[in-house]
Amino acid sequence: MKEELRELTTKGKQTNRPLVLLSVMLAMFMGAIEATIVSTAMPAIVADLGGFALYSWVFSAYLLMNSVTVLIYGKLSDLFGRKPILTFGIIVFLAGSILCGLAESMQMLIIFRLIQGFGAGAVMPIATTIVGDIYTPEERAKIQGYLSSVWGISAVTGPAIGGLLVQYASWKYVFWMNIPLGILSLVGLWLFLHENLVKKKHQIDYSGAVLLTISISTIMLLLVEGGSRWTWSSWQVLSLLSAAIVSLIFFVFQEGRAKEPVMPFSIWKERSILIANIVSLTTGMILIGISSFLPTFVQGVMEQTPIIAGFTLTTMSIGWPIASTLSGRLLISIGYRKTSMIGGGFLVIGSVVFVTMTASAGPIWAAIGSFLIGTGMGLTSTAFIVSIQSTVSWEQRGIATAANMFMRNLGNTMGAALLGGILNHQMLAFFQKQGTQLTVDDANKLLKPADRESLPLSILKLLQEGLTTALHSVYIVVLFFAVISLLLILFIPKNKQHSV
């Protein structure tokens, strides 16, 4: 309790908790809406800039930098305070957002998404950590439910706004709408959040950060290009695999000897944290598998408008906040383990819906699947964060929260790369089996109504069947990860059942 009083009372000036919470939620909304709104706009972006084969890289580039930097930002916030690090991240994120809207090619967009992701790595973990700092353990279950509901609200508004902007204005505004949100968040943080830190000299683990970057980058490139551009037995794949293994080994060794490691492995010794982080990895793969490719299927195969495609993702955000709020209450009544198990069950059921989805099922079927996935994510993510923040002290709360975010982001990154590679490989294999000269990039024509209507019926059917077949394979993999998630949750210690 003394620690909590120290955290809640800032020396010199008093932190205004409600206004800080509002500022934090604005920052989180800015980052959360990015996931859904860009997914909705991607068919229009690809139709304008071309390069369907680079589709997954628009997500992978953003998620790569997000994943690499999230641990570094989390550690820096423990060392230098939450406010300056979050401010830096928001400014870089806004700069990347402005540049993304100015992109004139898919290659430029991918580069600017790297910049955007570099800033985004600070937003979610530090915003969540701030709430853990200024509220007591008893309050966190309820407040974390509010924070998780930001994802729900963003999922409702993101696809709707994205669909409207794409249909009536330009996809560029999908990125530029971040600017006012970021500015308002910065103003609130600097006016109402007051931190007291003991100044001392710190040793930043630069070597660990570099090794982490190399290992994640090589793994992602391996998953994206392996099996499509390069065969699995090629020298490129074998070289990347070797680089990933070596850099990962050196990273683990470096973290063991560093005085202030980017990833202190001591926090992973708590079994509940270990399970929560591993499940966050698998659920991150599930989340990106649904949000990245569903709009393409709805528009290209079901031949629906961007607004309808956005609606199918919107239901994920309806399920997410409802489940997040419910999760806060369930944590107190039935405990962390059972709450997580219920969430894992919803993830499996939602994945089954997507595996059985066909073009004739219509967008309502897709929307139902999204709602179930959102419900599962809301229950599990809230339970994980509350449990983790209640297990560690203030000095480790930033990195512990960031580690969980990192695992979900890593799941997003690996999922985007792996599932994008499966999509491209399966489409190419389908076209080759049909004896046609069609390529993956020809799928661009499905995403623009005028181009789609000009296609010969035979070519249109081939493209749609190819995309359907490929996405079916993607969703089978998503179901596999959902089952793995549920099985892992069963290993959560029973003695954590009634703790928050």
ZAVO-26665 format. One record per residue (C-alpha): y, x, z. Coordinates in steps of 0.02 Angstrom, whole numbers, plus 50000, padded with zeros to 5 digits. Last residue first. Layout:
N
((Y, X, Z))
...
This chain:
500
((49526, 49689, 49523))
((49365, 49692, 49622))
((49234, 49556, 49631))
((49107, 49622, 49509))
((49136, 49806, 49538))
((48976, 49817, 49644))
((48880, 49753, 49493))
((48911, 49916, 49401))
((48951, 49887, 49215))
((48789, 49917, 49118))
((48784, 49739, 49047))
((48950, 49777, 48962))
((48858, 49903, 48852))
((48742, 49768, 48784))
((48890, 49656, 48742))
((48980, 49794, 48648))
((48823, 49843, 48551))
((48804, 49662, 48494))
((48985, 49660, 48435))
((48963, 49827, 48346))
((48815, 49759, 48247))
((48913, 49602, 48205))
((49052, 49709, 48130))
((48921, 49804, 48027))
((48860, 49637, 47957))
((49042, 49595, 47925))
((49067, 49745, 47812))
((48908, 49708, 47714))
((48971, 49531, 47682))
((49137, 49608, 47630))
((49052, 49706, 47491))
((48956, 49555, 47427))
((49111, 49446, 47426))
((49216, 49580, 47338))
((49084, 49603, 47203))
((49061, 49415, 47183))
((49248, 49394, 47162))
((49261, 49535, 47036))
((49111, 49473, 46937))
((49173, 49294, 46938))
((49344, 49347, 46873))
((49264, 49454, 46738))
((49158, 49308, 46676))
((49305, 49187, 46682))
((49414, 49300, 46576))
((49563, 49360, 46679))
((49736, 49287, 46647))
((49726, 49173, 46799))
((49696, 49320, 46915))
((49842, 49419, 46845))
((49962, 49273, 46874))
((49890, 49236, 47047))
((49907, 49417, 47106))
((49773, 49473, 47229))
((49623, 49460, 47115))
((49696, 49583, 46990))
((49701, 49721, 47121))
((49510, 49708, 47125))
((49515, 49816, 46967))
((49548, 49964, 47083))
((49365, 49959, 47139))
((49309, 49991, 46961))
((49241, 49880, 46821))
((49138, 49965, 46686))
((48999, 49836, 46699))
((48811, 49859, 46709))
((48789, 49729, 46846))
((48711, 49861, 46959))
((48859, 49975, 46926))
((48979, 49838, 46977))
((48882, 49803, 47137))
((48872, 49988, 47183))
((49060, 50006, 47160))
((49092, 49856, 47271))
((48971, 49921, 47403))
((49049, 50094, 47406))
((49228, 50030, 47417))
((49189, 49907, 47557))
((49079, 50032, 47652))
((49219, 50162, 47644))
((49345, 50036, 47707))
((49225, 49989, 47846))
((49206, 50170, 47900))
((49389, 50219, 47882))
((49463, 50061, 47957))
((49329, 50063, 48093))
((49357, 50246, 48134))
((49542, 50218, 48155))
((49527, 50051, 48245))
((49391, 50122, 48359))
((49503, 50272, 48391))
((49640, 50149, 48432))
((49525, 50060, 48555))
((49474, 50226, 48631))
((49653, 50285, 48638))
((49709, 50126, 48724))
((49579, 50160, 48859))
((49633, 50341, 48872))
((49816, 50288, 48876))
((49785, 50179, 49030))
((49698, 50325, 49117))
((49832, 50447, 49056))
((49975, 50343, 49125))
((49884, 50293, 49284))
((49838, 50470, 49331))
((49984, 50516, 49446))
((50002, 50333, 49498))
((49825, 50331, 49570))
((49666, 50270, 49483))
((49547, 50122, 49507))
((49670, 49977, 49502))
((49739, 50033, 49334))
((49563, 50041, 49262))
((49509, 49869, 49324))
((49668, 49783, 49263))
((49655, 49867, 49093))
((49471, 49825, 49064))
((49482, 49643, 49119))
((49631, 49611, 49006))
((49544, 49690, 48856))
((49381, 49595, 48883))
((49442, 49416, 48899))
((49576, 49427, 48765))
((49463, 49517, 48641))
((49326, 49386, 48658))
((49449, 49243, 48633))
((49525, 49330, 48482))
((49352, 49350, 48405))
((49318, 49165, 48431))
((49484, 49116, 48353))
((49456, 49230, 48204))
((49286, 49152, 48170))
((49362, 48978, 48176))
((49501, 49031, 48055))
((49373, 49098, 47930))
((49281, 48930, 47933))
((49446, 48839, 47910))
((49488, 48953, 47762))
((49350, 48880, 47652))
((49161, 48879, 47671))
((49146, 48883, 47480))
((49197, 49066, 47475))
((49059, 49110, 47597))
((49058, 49151, 47783))
((48888, 49177, 47869))
((48928, 49355, 47925))
((49101, 49297, 47979))
((49033, 49161, 48094))
((48905, 49283, 48166))
((49050, 49398, 48213))
((49134, 49258, 48311))
((48973, 49225, 48408))
((48954, 49409, 48452))
((49135, 49429, 48506))
((49123, 49270, 48612))
((48975, 49341, 48706))
((49069, 49503, 48742))
((49210, 49402, 48821))
((49087, 49312, 48934))
((49013, 49480, 48985))
((49186, 49551, 49023))
((49224, 49407, 49142))
((49053, 49430, 49224))
((49086, 49615, 49256))
((49267, 49602, 49315))
((49242, 49469, 49447))
((49198, 49285, 49466))
((49354, 49213, 49550))
((49485, 49351, 49545))
((49440, 49418, 49374))
((49419, 49241, 49312))
((49601, 49202, 49345))
((49668, 49350, 49247))
((49540, 49318, 49111))
((49602, 49139, 49087))
((49775, 49205, 49044))
((49699, 49331, 48925))
((49583, 49199, 48849))
((49727, 49084, 48806))
((49828, 49232, 48744))
((49687, 49293, 48627))
((49624, 49125, 48560))
((49791, 49080, 48483))
((49812, 49257, 48421))
((49647, 49250, 48326))
((49702, 49082, 48256))
((49843, 49170, 48166))
((49721, 49273, 48064))
((49661, 49124, 47962))
((49840, 49061, 47955))
((49898, 49221, 47870))
((49779, 49190, 47727))
((49848, 49013, 47714))
((50025, 49085, 47705))
((49972, 49217, 47578))
((49910, 49077, 47463))
((49724, 49036, 47436))
((49610, 49094, 47296))
((49452, 49088, 47406))
((49399, 49253, 47330))
((49561, 49353, 47314))
((49674, 49265, 47438))
((49549, 49225, 47577))
((49450, 49384, 47548))
((49604, 49496, 47547))
((49673, 49410, 47702))
((49507, 49445, 47794))
((49504, 49631, 47755))
((49613, 49719, 47883))
((49614, 49593, 48027))
((49426, 49567, 48039))
((49363, 49745, 48023))
((49510, 49809, 48124))
((49461, 49702, 48273))
((49276, 49742, 48266))
((49307, 49929, 48260))
((49424, 49916, 48409))
((49289, 49817, 48498))
((49173, 49966, 48479))
((49296, 50092, 48550))
((49354, 49974, 48688))
((49170, 49959, 48737))
((49163, 50148, 48762))
((49322, 50144, 48867))
((49267, 50000, 48978))
((49096, 50080, 49005))
((49171, 50246, 49061))
((49302, 50159, 49169))
((49168, 50058, 49259))
((49061, 50214, 49282))
((49198, 50316, 49366))
((49162, 50492, 49304))
((49276, 50459, 49155))
((49431, 50494, 49261))
((49370, 50672, 49288))
((49372, 50703, 49101))
((49558, 50743, 49108))
((49610, 50712, 48926))
((49771, 50800, 48877))
((49728, 50930, 49007))
((49849, 50989, 49144))
((49772, 51151, 49208))
((49668, 51173, 49049))
((49492, 51245, 49072))
((49384, 51090, 49050))
((49500, 51016, 48921))
((49482, 51171, 48815))
((49292, 51165, 48818))
((49292, 50981, 48766))
((49415, 51019, 48627))
((49314, 51171, 48570))
((49160, 51060, 48551))
((49261, 50928, 48458))
((49336, 51059, 48341))
((49162, 51126, 48300))
((49086, 50954, 48268))
((49230, 50893, 48160))
((49240, 51054, 48060))
((49053, 51049, 48027))
((49061, 50867, 47970))
((49209, 50906, 47857))
((49117, 51051, 47778))
((48958, 50948, 47753))
((49058, 50809, 47671))
((49149, 50927, 47554))
((48991, 51025, 47514))
((48908, 50867, 47450))
((48754, 50791, 47535))
((48840, 50627, 47581))
((48906, 50608, 47405))
((49094, 50624, 47385))
((49216, 50494, 47317))
((49112, 50347, 47378))
((48975, 50397, 47500))
((49091, 50498, 47610))
((49274, 50469, 47567))
((49331, 50357, 47709))
((49205, 50411, 47842))
((49229, 50597, 47814))
((49418, 50580, 47808))
((49411, 50489, 47976))
((49298, 50620, 48057))
((49407, 50762, 47991))
((49566, 50683, 48059))
((49489, 50644, 48230))
((49426, 50822, 48255))
((49584, 50907, 48192))
((49702, 50801, 48296))
((49600, 50828, 48454))
((49600, 51016, 48424))
((49789, 51015, 48406))
((49816, 50911, 48563))
((49696, 51019, 48664))
((49788, 51176, 48610))
((49956, 51099, 48657))
((49901, 51062, 48836))
((50076, 51053, 48911))
((50101, 51159, 49067))
((50224, 51080, 49187))
((50369, 51148, 49289))
((50431, 51033, 49425))
((50553, 50890, 49444))
((50498, 50756, 49567))
((50525, 50592, 49478))
((50619, 50434, 49526))
((50625, 50301, 49390))
((50752, 50165, 49353))
((50712, 50028, 49227))
((50853, 49900, 49203))
((50986, 49968, 49086))
((50886, 50100, 48993))
((50733, 49990, 48969))
((50832, 49837, 48916))
((50933, 49930, 48784))
((50777, 50011, 48713))
((50687, 49844, 48699))
((50834, 49763, 48609))
((50841, 49907, 48484))
((50655, 49898, 48449))
((50656, 49711, 48416))
((50809, 49724, 48303))
((50724, 49858, 48195))
((50548, 49788, 48183))
((50601, 49660, 48050))
((50617, 49805, 47929))
((50430, 49828, 47906))
((50385, 49651, 47848))
((50555, 49650, 47763))
((50484, 49764, 47628))
((50353, 49631, 47581))
((50491, 49539, 47490))
((50575, 49367, 47498))
((50496, 49195, 47474))
((50307, 49223, 47467))
((50296, 49391, 47552))
((50422, 49347, 47687))
((50340, 49179, 47719))
((50165, 49252, 47730))
((50223, 49391, 47845))
((50314, 49267, 47957))
((50158, 49159, 47971))
((50041, 49309, 47986))
((50148, 49386, 48124))
((50198, 49227, 48217))
((50026, 49175, 48279))
((49954, 49350, 48292))
((50111, 49411, 48376))
((50099, 49270, 48503))
((49918, 49313, 48538))
((49951, 49498, 48552))
((50094, 49460, 48670))
((49969, 49356, 48769))
((49891, 49521, 48823))
((50053, 49563, 48913))
((50056, 49395, 49002))
((49875, 49416, 49056))
((49921, 49589, 49116))
((50049, 49502, 49228))
((49919, 49387, 49309))
((49790, 49523, 49340))
((49927, 49644, 49391))
((50000, 49543, 49534))
((49865, 49582, 49663))
((49865, 49765, 49611))
((50053, 49774, 49645))
((50181, 49772, 49505))
((50307, 49905, 49453))
((50188, 50044, 49404))
((50053, 49943, 49316))
((50191, 49860, 49214))
((50255, 50031, 49164))
((50077, 50080, 49116))
((50065, 49938, 48990))
((50227, 49992, 48906))
((50166, 50172, 48911))
((50000, 50132, 48827))
((50068, 50013, 48694))
((50225, 50103, 48635))
((50190, 50289, 48639))
((50064, 50299, 48497))
((50179, 50190, 48391))
((50295, 50338, 48360))
((50168, 50443, 48268))
((50101, 50284, 48186))
((50268, 50254, 48101))
((50273, 50432, 48038))
((50095, 50419, 47969))
((50143, 50251, 47893))
((50280, 50342, 47799))
((50151, 50456, 47719))
((50040, 50307, 47673))
((50187, 50214, 47598))
((50233, 50364, 47491))
((50055, 50373, 47422))
((50054, 50186, 47387))
((50211, 50204, 47284))
((50395, 50157, 47296))
((50414, 50160, 47485))
((50583, 50100, 47551))
((50509, 49972, 47672))
((50396, 50107, 47742))
((50549, 50218, 47771))
((50633, 50091, 47885))
((50472, 50066, 47984))
((50449, 50254, 48004))
((50623, 50271, 48080))
((50586, 50123, 48195))
((50424, 50204, 48256))
((50514, 50369, 48286))
((50644, 50281, 48393))
((50512, 50181, 48488))
((50411, 50337, 48529))
((50561, 50434, 48593))
((50612, 50290, 48706))
((50434, 50274, 48773))
((50436, 50459, 48820))
((50606, 50449, 48904))
((50562, 50291, 49004))
((50386, 50329, 49067))
((50420, 50485, 49169))
((50408, 50672, 49136))
((50232, 50721, 49190))
((50138, 50556, 49195))
((50232, 50501, 49039))
((50183, 50664, 48954))
((49999, 50627, 48988))
((50010, 50454, 48910))
((50110, 50520, 48763))
((49978, 50653, 48727))
((49836, 50527, 48744))
((49920, 50406, 48623))
((49965, 50542, 48498))
((49799, 50563, 48407))
((49755, 50378, 48402))
((49925, 50321, 48339))
((49930, 50462, 48212))
((49761, 50408, 48144))
((49798, 50222, 48160))
((49947, 50230, 48045))
((49857, 50337, 47916))
((49699, 50229, 47929))
((49790, 50065, 47900))
((49875, 50115, 47737))
((49721, 50221, 47702))
((49613, 50065, 47692))
((49697, 50007, 47532))
((49693, 50177, 47444))
((49564, 50115, 47318))
((49678, 49966, 47286))
((49809, 50085, 47216))
((49945, 49971, 47147))
((50124, 49967, 47216))
((50166, 49784, 47185))
((49993, 49703, 47191))
((49944, 49822, 47331))
((50097, 49770, 47433))
((50065, 49586, 47397))
((49883, 49599, 47455))
((49941, 49702, 47605))
((50067, 49576, 47671))
((49947, 49482, 47785))
((49873, 49644, 47853))
((50050, 49710, 47878))
((50096, 49558, 47983))
((49941, 49563, 48091))
((49942, 49745, 48148))
((50131, 49766, 48153))
((50147, 49612, 48263))
((50068, 49709, 48406))
((50186, 49857, 48398))
((50345, 49755, 48399))
((50269, 49634, 48524))
((50231, 49780, 48639))
((50411, 49838, 48634))
((50474, 49661, 48664))
((50348, 49640, 48806))
((50413, 49799, 48887))
((50591, 49737, 48877))
((50542, 49570, 48955))
((50445, 49658, 49093))
((50597, 49768, 49126))
((50703, 49611, 49137))
((50585, 49529, 49262))
((50565, 49690, 49365))
((50747, 49738, 49386))
((50724, 49916, 49450))
((50833, 49955, 49600))
((50948, 50104, 49591))
((50958, 50263, 49694))
((50772, 50285, 49726))
((50652, 50171, 49638))
((50557, 50049, 49747))
((50402, 49976, 49663))
((50311, 50142, 49649))
((50340, 50197, 49827))
((50291, 50025, 49889))
((50129, 50039, 49789))
((50090, 50209, 49862))
((50118, 50144, 50037))
((50000, 50000, 50000))
